[in-house]
């Protein structure tokens, strides 16, 4: 599988401990492990393209890894709405 193009512009330090990616059109959701969890064990971040960079749309940390699928679903729906708005405005 070809890597998602947005991965090339996300700062590499934001991809440390990458566990999973979920493509959402031109956007992307990353799930990372938090190695020394103070406030959570997983990080979930929704990214969208912004010119030659990646823009964080939403981000959270989760205490329970079992919450990841629900959070990814919520972020997916929100990203779809953002991408639809961008398309209607002609900005992407």
KOLNU-528512 format. One record per residue: residue number from 1; residue in one letter; chain; y, z negated, x negated of N, C-alpha, C in turn. Coordinates in nm, 4 decimals. Each point is the difference from the previous one (the first is absolute). Layout:
<milums>
  num  residu  chaine   n_north      n_up    n_east  ca_north     ca_up   ca_east   c_north      c_up    c_east
  NUM       A       A         Y         Z         X         Y         Z         X         Y         Z         X
...
</milums>
This chain:
<milums>
  num  residu  chaine   n_north      n_up    n_east  ca_north     ca_up   ca_east   c_north      c_up    c_east
    1       X       A   -0.1185    0.0000   -0.0846    0.1185    0.0000    0.0846    0.1245    0.0000   -0.0889
    2       X       A    0.0960    0.0841    0.0339    0.1249    0.0090   -0.0743    0.0836   -0.1246    0.0261
    3       X       A    0.0565   -0.0598   -0.1063    0.0854   -0.1179    0.0217    0.1218    0.0356    0.0852
    4       X       A    0.0424   -0.0945    0.0797    0.1187    0.0206    0.0831    0.1206    0.0197   -0.0916
    5       X       A    0.0854    0.1010    0.0257    0.1142    0.0285   -0.0882    0.0978   -0.1160   -0.0142
    6       X       A    0.0088   -0.0852    0.0988    0.0937   -0.1123   -0.0075   -0.0403   -0.1006   -0.1079
    7       X       A   -0.1281   -0.0041   -0.0342   -0.0458   -0.0912   -0.1051    0.0691    0.0272   -0.1336
    8       X       A    0.0399    0.1248   -0.0222    0.0633    0.0382   -0.1261    0.1409   -0.0576   -0.0154
    9       X       A    0.0643   -0.0376    0.1102    0.1380   -0.0497   -0.0098    0.0134   -0.1478    0.0344
   10       X       A   -0.1085   -0.0643    0.0363    0.0025   -0.1456    0.0204   -0.0017   -0.0648   -0.1376
   11       X       A    0.0881   -0.0971   -0.0248   -0.0003   -0.0648   -0.1310   -0.1403   -0.0534   -0.0348
   12       X       A   -0.0478    0.0295   -0.1211   -0.1366   -0.0384   -0.0371   -0.0298   -0.1495    0.0156
   13       X       A    0.0987   -0.0842   -0.0246   -0.0245   -0.1441    0.0139   -0.0246   -0.0407    0.1446
   14       X       A    0.0406    0.0845    0.0949   -0.0253   -0.0283    0.1413   -0.1403    0.0416    0.0420
   15       X       A   -0.0708    0.0664   -0.0912   -0.1364    0.0436    0.0291   -0.1039   -0.0809   -0.0775
   16       X       A    0.0462   -0.1044   -0.0725   -0.0946   -0.0884   -0.0670   -0.0912   -0.0621    0.1042
   17       X       A   -0.1239   -0.0132   -0.0321   -0.0991   -0.0620    0.0895   -0.0113    0.0740    0.1331
   18       X       A    0.0129    0.1321   -0.0036   -0.0106    0.0819    0.1210   -0.1424   -0.0070    0.0542
   19       X       A   -0.0119   -0.0338    0.1277   -0.1301   -0.0082    0.0656   -0.0264    0.1183    0.0919
   20       X       A    0.1051    0.0489    0.0664   -0.0209    0.1045    0.0994    0.1306    0.0727    0.0271
   21       X       A   -0.0120    0.1263    0.0421    0.1159    0.0758    0.0468   -0.0355    0.0634    0.1336
   22       X       A    0.1002    0.0094    0.0860   -0.0153    0.0664    0.1288    0.1121    0.1021    0.0137
   23       X       A   -0.0319    0.1284   -0.0086    0.1029    0.1018    0.0178    0.0446    0.0069    0.1462
   24       X       A    0.1289    0.0178    0.0198    0.0573    0.0191    0.1333    0.0973    0.1168   -0.0124
   25       X       A   -0.0538    0.1211    0.0082    0.0826    0.1182   -0.0222    0.0584   -0.0026   -0.1399
   26       X       A    0.1323    0.0152   -0.0094    0.0672   -0.0042   -0.1298    0.0147   -0.1420   -0.0528
   27       X       A   -0.0273   -0.0973    0.0847    0.0137   -0.1408   -0.0374   -0.1357   -0.0568   -0.0435
   28       X       A    0.0016   -0.1277   -0.0395   -0.1190   -0.0608   -0.0573    0.0069   -0.1509    0.0172
   29       X       A   -0.1159   -0.0611    0.0227   -0.0105   -0.1462    0.0037   -0.0904   -0.0415   -0.1148
   30       X       A    0.0460   -0.0964   -0.0790   -0.0822   -0.0520   -0.1087   -0.0389   -0.1438    0.0301
   31       X       A   -0.1212   -0.0349   -0.0416   -0.0485   -0.1379    0.0089   -0.0330   -0.0423   -0.1421
   32       X       A    0.0606   -0.1097   -0.0429   -0.0229   -0.0504   -0.1347   -0.0500   -0.1437    0.0052
   33       X       A   -0.0713   -0.0361   -0.1040   -0.0427   -0.1390   -0.0145    0.1101   -0.0753   -0.0723
   34       X       A    0.0276   -0.1195    0.0457    0.0972   -0.0856   -0.0672   -0.0807   -0.0911   -0.0923
   35       X       A    0.0104    0.0219   -0.1326   -0.0893   -0.0685   -0.0929    0.0167   -0.1521   -0.0041
   36       X       A    0.1211   -0.0480    0.0116    0.0224   -0.1443    0.0002    0.0688   -0.0354    0.1307
   37       X       A   -0.0799   -0.0119    0.1056    0.0589   -0.0146    0.1337    0.0711   -0.1336    0.0196
   38       X       A    0.1297    0.0111    0.0194    0.0770   -0.1180    0.0379    0.0284    0.0052    0.1492
   39       X       A    0.0342    0.1226    0.0471    0.0347    0.0174    0.1412   -0.0958    0.0926    0.0728
   40       X       A   -0.1009    0.0487   -0.0696   -0.0951    0.0897    0.0635   -0.0998    0.0548   -0.0992
   41       X       A   -0.1018    0.0673    0.0519   -0.1025    0.0590   -0.0859    0.0052    0.1521   -0.0003
   42       X       A    0.0686    0.0587    0.0975    0.0122    0.1451    0.0103    0.1447    0.0382    0.0282
   43       X       A    0.0413    0.1088   -0.0608    0.1303    0.0575    0.0294   -0.0196    0.1327    0.0706
   44       X       A    0.0730    0.0224    0.1068   -0.0061    0.1260    0.0734    0.1415    0.0583    0.0014
   45       X       A    0.0113    0.1246   -0.0474    0.1308    0.0640   -0.0110   -0.0063    0.1389    0.0622
   46       X       A    0.0987    0.0320    0.0817    0.0143    0.1334    0.0590    0.1107    0.0719   -0.0764
   47       X       A   -0.0321    0.1186   -0.0497    0.0917    0.0816   -0.0794    0.0274    0.1314    0.0713
   48       X       A    0.1202    0.0526   -0.0217    0.0298    0.1347    0.0467    0.0769    0.0722   -0.1096
   49       X       A   -0.0089    0.1326   -0.0013    0.0739    0.0736   -0.1027    0.1499   -0.0096    0.0250
   50       X       A    0.0748   -0.0034   -0.1093    0.1464   -0.0015    0.0066    0.0505    0.0817   -0.1187
   51       X       A    0.0052    0.1307    0.0183    0.0356    0.0877   -0.1119   -0.1107   -0.0032   -0.1039
   52       X       A    0.0370   -0.0358   -0.1227   -0.0979   -0.0057   -0.1090   -0.0557   -0.1405   -0.0204
   53       X       A    0.0221   -0.0882    0.0960   -0.0494   -0.1374   -0.0126   -0.0781   -0.0388    0.1249
   54       X       A   -0.0526   -0.1210   -0.0032   -0.0691   -0.0570    0.1157    0.0816   -0.1185    0.0495
   55       X       A    0.0186   -0.0077    0.1292    0.0784   -0.1058    0.0628   -0.0936   -0.0931    0.0761
   56       X       A    0.0163   -0.1304   -0.0212   -0.0785   -0.0982    0.0749    0.0570   -0.0083    0.1408
   57       X       A   -0.0853    0.0224    0.0992    0.0405   -0.0092    0.1400   -0.0308   -0.1395    0.0534
   58       X       A   -0.1195   -0.0494   -0.0331   -0.0429   -0.1338    0.0430   -0.0888   -0.0574   -0.1081
   59       X       A   -0.0004   -0.1340   -0.0057   -0.0838   -0.0657   -0.0998   -0.0298   -0.1419    0.0460
   60       X       A   -0.1220   -0.0436   -0.0267   -0.0369   -0.1367    0.0353   -0.1088   -0.0496   -0.0941
   61       X       A   -0.0170   -0.1299   -0.0041   -0.1136   -0.0601   -0.0683   -0.0841   -0.0710    0.1046
   62       X       A   -0.1292   -0.0008   -0.0231   -0.0936   -0.0585    0.0956   -0.0836   -0.1075   -0.0678
   63       X       A   -0.0169   -0.1106    0.0682   -0.0857   -0.1064   -0.0523   -0.1468    0.0354    0.0151
   64       X       A   -0.0358    0.0605    0.1114   -0.1396    0.0277    0.0319   -0.0277    0.1494   -0.0141
   65       X       A   -0.0897    0.0399   -0.0903   -0.0323    0.1423   -0.0148   -0.0506    0.0646    0.1295
   66       X       A   -0.0538   -0.0791    0.0907   -0.0471    0.0544    0.1280    0.1139    0.0537    0.0854
   67       X       A    0.1246   -0.0362   -0.0324    0.1160    0.0480    0.0748    0.0470    0.1386   -0.0452
   68       X       A   -0.0555    0.0506   -0.1091    0.0449    0.1282   -0.0547   -0.0157    0.1148    0.1001
   69       X       A   -0.1164    0.0206    0.0623   -0.0131    0.1154    0.0904    0.1025    0.0008    0.1135
   70       X       A    0.0249   -0.1148    0.0602    0.0983   -0.0078    0.1085    0.1398    0.0341   -0.0520
   71       X       A    0.0349   -0.0523   -0.1166    0.1319    0.0261   -0.0575    0.0157    0.1470   -0.0355
   72       X       A   -0.1041    0.0599   -0.0579    0.0058    0.1427   -0.0328    0.0182    0.0821    0.1279
   73       X       A   -0.0671   -0.0367    0.1072    0.0177    0.0709    0.1277    0.1437   -0.0106    0.0501
   74       X       A    0.0576   -0.1200   -0.0068    0.1396   -0.0184    0.0429    0.0951    0.0826   -0.0866
   75       X       A   -0.0196   -0.0030   -0.1310    0.0855    0.0756   -0.0915   -0.0160    0.1506    0.0239
   76       X       A   -0.1220    0.0448    0.0296   -0.0241    0.1411    0.0263    0.0810    0.0468    0.1201
   77       X       A   -0.0038   -0.0769    0.1077    0.0768    0.0363    0.1195    0.1499    0.0018   -0.0280
   78       X       A    0.0478   -0.0981   -0.0742    0.1431   -0.0052   -0.0329    0.0395    0.1177   -0.0886
   79       X       A   -0.0836    0.0349   -0.0983    0.0309    0.1142   -0.0859    0.0035    0.1301    0.0796
   80       X       A   -0.0911    0.0152    0.0932    0.0010    0.1209    0.0842    0.1315    0.0120    0.0755
   81       X       A    0.0502   -0.1124    0.0502    0.1278    0.0013    0.0713    0.1141    0.0380   -0.0944
   82       X       A   -0.0009   -0.0553   -0.1197    0.1043    0.0321   -0.0983   -0.0052    0.1481   -0.0348
   83       X       A   -0.1203    0.0507   -0.0266   -0.0132    0.1419   -0.0354    0.0415    0.0902    0.1158
   84       X       A   -0.0306   -0.0395    0.1227    0.0429    0.0779    0.1169    0.1513    0.0008    0.0131
   85       X       A    0.0634   -0.1139   -0.0226    0.1471   -0.0053    0.0038    0.0595    0.0879   -0.1072
   86       X       A   -0.0567   -0.0079   -0.1217    0.0492    0.0846   -0.1091   -0.0121    0.1472    0.0358
   87       X       A   -0.1123    0.0369    0.0586   -0.0221    0.1406    0.0361    0.1011    0.0462    0.1048
   88       X       A    0.0284   -0.0865    0.0973    0.0968    0.0365    0.1049    0.1407    0.0124   -0.0569
   89       X       A    0.0314   -0.0853   -0.0984    0.1322    0.0050   -0.0608    0.0089    0.1059   -0.1076
   90       X       A   -0.1155    0.0549   -0.0401   -0.0001    0.1028   -0.1031    0.0252   -0.0510   -0.1387
   91       X       A   -0.0301   -0.1307   -0.0243    0.0271   -0.0567   -0.1317   -0.1182    0.0105   -0.0936
   92       X       A   -0.1183    0.0337    0.0492   -0.1189    0.0114   -0.0864   -0.0701    0.1282    0.0279
</milums>
